[in-house]
Amino acid sequence: MDKTDSGYHILLVDDDRHIQETVTICLQSYSAQSASVTGAMSAEKAFLEIQKRRFDLILLDLGLPDRDGFDVLRELKSSEEHRDIPVFLLTGRNTTEEKVKGFDLGAVDFLTKPFASAELLARTNSVLAAKDLRDQLQRTNTELEAARSAAESAAQAKSDFL
C-alpha cells in the first residue's frame, strides 16, 4: 500500500502509554509525510488491528506484556499477507545479539529507547521512502508482465490466423 491521500498508516505496538503518546505526536506533527498512527498495547490487539487495516509500517516493541516481540515479528514475516509490511523495532533492549536477531527475522530498522524524535523521524521517513520505491517497482513489474502476456497472446492469435 502506498501513501494515500490520507497519508501513511502506521501501527505502533508498545505497552508504554508515554511512548505511545510521544511517537504518535512526533509522527503526526513533524513527519515529512502525513501519517495516521494506530496504537496497540499488546500483541493480541496488534493482530486485531492488522486484520482491520493494511499498514504501511509497524513500529514494534520487543517487550510486550502478552508475547515476545520477536515472536510477533516472526509471525508477521511468515504470513503471506503481512510479510511485506516493514517492521521497525523500537525497544529498550540494546544488545548486538538482539539487533542481529531482529534483522535476521526481517526487521528493517532498530531504534533503542529512549530515542531522539529527530532520529525516529529520519529513520521512519527513510523506511517509508524505501517502501514506496519497492511498491512502485512491484507495480511496474506487474504492468510489464501484463504487457508481455498481451503481446504473446496477440502474436499467438496472429499465428493462429495465418
For each residue, the residues with C-beta under 8 A, 3 or more apart:
1: 4 9 54 55 56 135
2: 56 132 135 136
3: 7 8 33 34 56 128 132
4: 1 7
5:
6: 34 36
7: 3 4 33 34 35 36
8: 3 33 34 35 36 56 57 128
9: 1 35 36 38 53 54 55 56 57
10: 27 35 36 37 38 55 56 57 58 59 124
11: 37 38 40 46 49 50 55 57 58 59
12: 19 20 23 24 37 38 39 40 59 90
13: 40 42 43 45 46 58 59 60 61 64 69 72
14: 19 20 23 39 41 59 60 61 64 90
15: 41 42 61 63 64 65
16: 19 20 61
17: 20 21 41
18: 21 22
19: 12 14 16 22 23 61 90 113
20: 12 14 16 17 23 24 39 41
21: 17 18 24 25
22: 18 19 25 26 117
23: 12 14 19 20 26 27 37 59 90 120
24: 12 20 21 27 28 37 39
25: 21 22 28 29
26: 22 23 29 30 31 117 120 121
27: 10 23 24 30 31 35 37 120 121 124
28: 24 25 31 35 36 37
29: 25 26
30: 26 27 117 121
31: 26 27 28 34 35 121 124 125
32: 121 125
33: 3 7 8 125 128
34: 3 6 7 8 31
35: 7 8 9 10 27 28 31
36: 6 7 8 9 10 28
37: 10 11 12 23 24 27 28
38: 9 10 11 12 49 53 55
39: 12 14 20 24
40: 11 12 13 43 45 46 48 49
41: 14 15 17 20 45 65
42: 13 15 45 46 64 65 66 67
43: 13 40 46 47 64 66 67 69 71 72
44: 47 48 66 67
45: 13 40 41 42 48 49
46: 11 13 40 42 43 49 50 58 60 72
47: 43 44 50 51
48: 40 44 45 51 52
49: 11 38 40 45 46 52 53 55
50: 11 46 47 53 55 76 82
51: 47 48
52: 48 49
53: 9 38 49 50
54: 1 9 85
55: 1 9 10 11 38 49 50 58 85
56: 1 2 3 8 9 10 85 86 128 131
57: 8 9 10 11 85 86 87 88 124 127 128 131
58: 10 11 13 46 55 76 85 86 87 88
59: 10 11 12 13 14 23 88 90 124
60: 13 14 46 69 72 73 87 88 89 90 91 107
61: 13 14 15 16 19 64 69 89 90 91 92
62: 68 69 70 89 91 93 98 102
63: 15 68 69 91 92 93
64: 13 14 15 42 43 61 67 68 69 72
65: 15 41 42
66: 42 43 44
67: 42 43 44 64 71 72
68: 62 63 64 71 72
69: 13 43 60 61 62 63 64 72 73 89 91
70: 62 73 74 101 102 105
71: 43 67 68 74 75
72: 13 43 46 60 64 67 68 69 75 76
73: 60 69 70 76 77 87 89 102 105 106 107
74: 70 71 77 78 105
75: 71 72 78 79
76: 50 58 72 73 79 82 83 85 87 106
77: 73 74 82 83 87 105 106
78: 74 75 83
79: 75 76 82 83
80: 83
81:
82: 50 76 77 79 85
83: 76 77 78 79 80 106
84: 134
85: 54 55 56 57 58 76 82
86: 56 57 58 108 127 128 130 131
87: 57 58 60 73 76 77 106 107 108
88: 57 58 59 60 107 108 109 110 111 123 124 127
89: 60 61 62 69 73 102 107 109 110 111
90: 12 14 19 23 59 60 61 111 113 115 120
91: 60 61 62 63 69 94 98 110 111 112 113
92: 61 63 112 113
93: 62 63 98 112
94: 91 98 99 112
95: 98 99
96: 99 100
97: 100 101
98: 62 91 93 94 95 101 102
99: 94 95 96 102 103 110
100: 96 97 103 104
101: 70 97 98 104 105
102: 62 70 73 89 98 99 105 107 110
103: 99 100 106 107 110
104: 100 101
105: 70 73 74 77 101 102
106: 73 76 77 83 87 103
107: 60 73 87 88 89 102 103 110
108: 86 87 88 127 130
109: 88 89 123 126 127
110: 88 89 91 99 102 103 107
111: 88 89 90 91 115 119 120 123
112: 91 92 93 94 115
113: 19 90 91 92
114:
115: 90 111 112 119 120
116: 119 120
117: 22 26 30 120 121
118: 121 122
119: 111 115 116 122 123
120: 23 26 27 90 111 115 116 117 123 124
121: 26 27 30 31 32 117 118 124 125
122: 118 119 125 126
123: 88 109 111 119 120 126 127
124: 10 27 31 57 59 88 120 121 127 128
125: 31 32 33 121 122 128 129
126: 109 122 123 129 130
127: 57 86 88 108 109 123 124 130 131
128: 3 8 33 56 57 86 124 125 131 132
129: 125 126 132 133
130: 86 108 126 127 133 134
131: 56 57 86 127 128 134 135
132: 2 3 128 129 135 136
133: 129 130 136 137
134: 84 130 131 137 138
135: 1 2 131 132 138 139
136: 2 132 133 139 140
137: 133 134 140 141
138: 134 135 141 142
139: 135 136 142 143
140: 136 137 143 144
141: 137 138 144 145
142: 138 139 145 146
143: 139 140 146 147
144: 140 141 147 148
145: 141 142 148 149
146: 142 143 149 150
147: 143 144 150 151
148: 144 145 151 152
149: 145 146 152 153
150: 146 147 153 154
151: 147 148 154 155
152: 148 149 155 156
153: 149 150 156 157
154: 150 151 157 158
155: 151 152 158 159
156: 152 153 159 160
157: 153 154 160 161
158: 154 155 161 162
159: 155 156 162
160: 156 157
161: 157 158
162: 158 159
